[in-house]
Amino acid sequence: MNKMLVFIGIAALLAGCDLIGNTKDESSSQESSSIIKASDDSVSQTAAASTSEMNSDEEKSAKEVLSFVPQTDEINKGLTIENDEVLSTLQQMVEEDQDMGFDDDVTIIYSGQTFGKTPNLSGVFLIVNRTDIPMKNMEFTYTFGGIDRKLIFDKKAFRLTEENFGVLEPNTVMPMYLSIPSESEAAFAALDAKQVIEEINAFNYDIADSSSDSSETIDQDQLFLKLPKQNSDKGQTIDNNPLMAEFNQLVIEHPEMGFENDVTVLYSQLYDKTDNGVLAYFLIINKTMVTMEDISFNFSYGTENNEMVWDQEPYTMTKELFGVLEPNAVIPMTLSVPADKETLFFSITEENVQTSVDKFNYQIVK
């Protein structure tokens, strides 16, 4: 058995994509303006507001000034509003639209900005906390798309962990980078930022200053290796299967692997040379809050010069063979390298790799 344990973190496949343009989204500010106007009309109909009530309103207004704060990951990378163009643009948007977001609620707004490029394109969104609760480890499902076009996200699940995202303080706006599925990029590019559907369908969180044991949250967010059902049914474990032990070691040594709020496929840099050819071992990583089964997708892996080992190769992970893919689970998967592509396969490095996952489908396990 011939194996390599060098881990190439960049050989990543998103079950989605990344970012584009510089068109400011005005839909939420217009919506907020209409609400404020209605409020003003209501106030004008109330003939006599006392001086104390007016002062109280002024104090409340002063407390509700929105502040823009980068994610913890961005801060840890040394990115600031001063040295990062995207963050600077987003802060300016917040400063110019202090009415964004709904009172006593959490609101998500598409900024009109994008980040990255195909096949890792993301839309830049803003999450606005107009409550008095500091929130962490937020989990929600989100619907987004054009009014007259197909939805980009249809109740898609996302998670913002305290470790990577940070704490969403009261009256704070923070950026989110949500991967756009490659099959939806055309619809995303054609969106009219003034006419979009934006809806949070479910929202859960931990209170940041809660006295609950934080170690439980850390355990819940810890990646773990799960053996495919066909292996565990044969009595194989991490302890008695050397290959599974090596996969487990990779997961332990690289807890950061995979992209938040998405399913990622990584080449493990482990392979076998057999009489029938080369078997390459990949890892599929679920960093969403959804438990999945009967997963299927099209897989592409090659060089940035479009020399492809696999080009839109269909891959299926049935529940009979693989079981279910829980949140934070990592399951190994095997691909046979075509005989005429072996030289190309071994020439791919971190510097020249190109990967993508398209047409990602699954069944939700209730």
N, C-alpha and C positions, 0 to 999 in steps of 0.2 A: 504494500500500500504506500503510495507516494503522496505525501500531504505537505502543504505549506501553511504556516500559521501567521503569515504577515497579514494584518488586517487593513484593508483599504476602505476607509470610511466614506469616500466620495462615491463609491460604486453603489449609488442609492437610486431606488425606483419609487417614485411616489404614485399612489393610486389617485393622483390629481395633478395639479400644475402650480405656476407662480404669477408674475405681474407685468403691467404696461402703462400708459399715458399720464398726462398731467391735467386732466379736466376736473375741475372742482365740482363735487356733488353738492347741489343746492337744494335737493328735495327735502331733506330734513329741516333745513333752516326755514324753508317756506312753510313747512307744516307747523313748525314751532311758532312762526310769526302769526299764522292764522289763529292759533290757540291764544296767544298773547292778546291779539286784537279782540277776541271774544271776551277775554278777561277784562280788558280795558272798558269795553262796552258795559259789562256788568257793573264795574266800579262806578261808571258815570251815572248809572241809574240809581245808585245808592247816594242820596243827596248829601248826607252829612257824615263824613268820616271824621272821627275825633283825631286830635293831634297825636295822642298816644298810639292810636291804631296806625297812623301814617308813619310814625317813628318805628313802630314794630315792623311794618312792611319794609322800610328802608334797611333795617337791621337784617331782616331775613334775606333781602336781595343781596346785601353785602356778603353774607355767609355763602351764597350760592355761586360765587364767581368760580368758573371752571378753570382747572389747571391741567396742563398736558404733561404726562409723565411717560418716558420710554419704558419698555419691558426690562425686567431684570437681566435677561440674556443680553440685551443691547448694552446695558450699563456695564455688565461684566466684560464685554468686548471693547470697552472704551469709547463706545459711540455716544455722542452728545448732540444736543440741538445745534451747537456751534460747529461741529465738524461733520455732520451727516445731513445731506440735502433733503432726504425723505423726512427725517424727524423735524427739521427746520420748517419744511412746508406744512407739516401736520400741526405744529404748534401755532403757526400763523393762522391756519384755518380755525383753530379753537379760539384764538384771541379775537378773530373777526366775527365769530358766530357764537357768542356767549349764550344764545338761546337754544343751542342744540340739546337734544335729549328731552325726555318727558319727566315732569316732576314726580318725585317719590317712586321712581322706577329706574331700571337699567335699560338702555337703548343701544342698538347696534346700527351704525350708519356707514354706508359705503363712501369712502373718501373721494372716489374718482381716480385714485392713484393706483399704480401697479408696481410690482417688484419682481425681478427675475425675467426669464424668458422660457419659451417652449423647450423641453417639456416640463419645466419647473416654474410655471407662471403662477403668481399669487395676486389676489386683489388685496389692497390695503384698506382695512376697515377700522372704524373707531368704536370703542365700547365706552359708553358714558354712564357714570354712576351718579344719579340724582337722588340717591337715598342717603340716610345718615349711618349706613352700615358699611364697615370695611370688609371686603369680601376676598376670599382666596379659594383656590381649587374649584373654580367655577365649571360647571358642566351644563350644556344647553344644546337644544336642537334649533336649527336656524333655516329659514326659507328665504331665498333671495333670487331675483331675476327680473327681467323686463316685463312690464304690464302686458305687452302684446307678443311676448316671445317665450320660449321654453325656459323653465326655471334652471338656474345654475346650481342652486342647492335646494333640495326639497326635503325639509325637516332633517337635514344632515346633522349628525352629532359632532360636537366639538368639546374640547377640554382645555382649560387654561390652568396649569398647575402653579402652585406658589413658587416652586423651585425655578421654573423657567420664565413664568410670566410676572410673578410678583403679587402684590396686594393691590386691589382696586379700591382705593380710598374714596370716601364720600366726596362728591363734587370734583371728581377726577376723570380725565379722558386718557385712555391708553390705546396704542395701536395694536391691531391684530393682522396677521398675514395668512390669509386663508387660501389654500391651494385650489386652483381652478382645474377641474377635470379636463383632460385634453380634448375630449369629444365636445366640450362646451365652450371651448375658447372662441370659436367664431361668434356664437351667441353673446358671449361676454364682451367681445370687442365691439359688437354692434349695439350695446346697451345705450339708451339715452339716460344719462345720470339723473335727469329730472323726473323720469317716469319709471321708477323701480318699485318692486315689492320687497319689503324688508320686514320680517316677522320672526320674533323669538317664540318658539312653540312650547318649550319647556325650559326651566332655568333652576338649577340647584347650586348651592355654594356652602362653604364653611365660613363662619364669622372669624375674621382674622385674629381677634383678641380672645377667642374662645378658650376656655380652660381645659378643653378636651385633650386627650393624649395625642400629641402630634405624631408619635411614632406609628400610629395606626395608618395615618395618611401616607407616610413614607413607605410603609410596607405595601399599601395598595398601589403605589406608583412604581414599584420596583419591577423591572423586567424579569421574566423567568422563562427558562426553556421548557417547552412542552413537547414530548415525543409524539410523532404521528401515531394515530390510533393503530395502524397496521403493525407498528413496532411494539407498542405497549401491549397489544393483544398477544404477542408472541413471548411476553415475559421480559422484554428488554427494558433496561433502566439506564440511568446515567452511570450507575456503579458497575454494571456488568457489560456495557457496550462502550468500547474505547472511543468510537467516533462521536457518540452522543456526549461523552465526557468532554471531548474537545469543543463541541458546540457550546456546551454549558460554560466552559472556561471563557470562551469568547464573550458570552452574554455577561458574565461576572466582571470581566475586565473592561467591557465597553457598555456601561449602563446608559450612556447617552445615545446609543445607536438608534436610528429611526427618527422620523419627523413627527412632531407633536400634531395631534388631531388628524392623523392619517395612517394609512397602511403603507409600509415601506418594504422593498425587497433589496437585500444586500448580498453581494457575492462574498462568501465567507473566506475566500482564498484557500479553501480545502477542496481537494479533488482526488479521485482514484483513477489509476490507469489499469484497465482490465483487458482481457483478451478481446472484448467486444468494443473497446474504445475508451474514451475519457468520460468519467462521470463528474460533473461539477456540482458542488453543494452550495445552495443559496439559503438565506434566512428570510422568512416573511415575518414582519414585526407589526403588531397591532397596537398603536398608540392612540386609539379612539376609546370611547366608553361603550362601544357596541360589541356584543358577542356575535360572531359570525360563523356560518357554516355553508357548505356547497359554494365555495368561492371559485370564480373564474375570471380570467383576464388575458389580455394579449401582451406578450413579453418581448421587449427588444433590448439587445445588448451587443455593443460593438464599439467602434472607434468614432471619434468626432469627425472623421473623414467619411462617415457613412459606410464603412466596411463592417457589415453586420454578421455576427455569429448566429443570432436569432433575430428575425425581423417580423414583428407582429405574430410571434409564435403563440398559438392558443395553449393555455395551461389551466387545468382544472384540479381543484382540491375538494374532493367529495367528502362528506361527513363519514362515510363508511371507511375510507382509507386514512383520512387525516383527523377526523373528529371535529371539534369546534375550536375556533380561534378566539379566546377570551381577551379582554383588555389587558395590555402589557404582556401578552404571551408572545413567544418567539418559537416558530415551528420551522424545522429544516425541510427543504424541498430539493429534489434532485433533477438535473437536466443532463441529457446525453449530448455531448458535443458532437456535431456532425463531423464525420471523418475528414472531409475536405476543408474544415474550418479550424482544425486543431492548432495549426501554426498561428493563425490569426488570434485564436482564443488566448494563447499563451503570450502574445505580444501586447495585449491590452494592459495598460497601467493606469494609475490614478490620474496621470496627466492627460491621457488621450481617450479616456472612457466616455461612452455615451450610452445612456440607459433610459428606458421609459416603460411604464405600465399603462395600458389603455383598456378601455371597455371593462372596467373593474365592476364586477357584480357579485352579490352574495345574498344569502338569506339571513334575516335577523333571528337569533335564538331568543325566544321570549323568556 
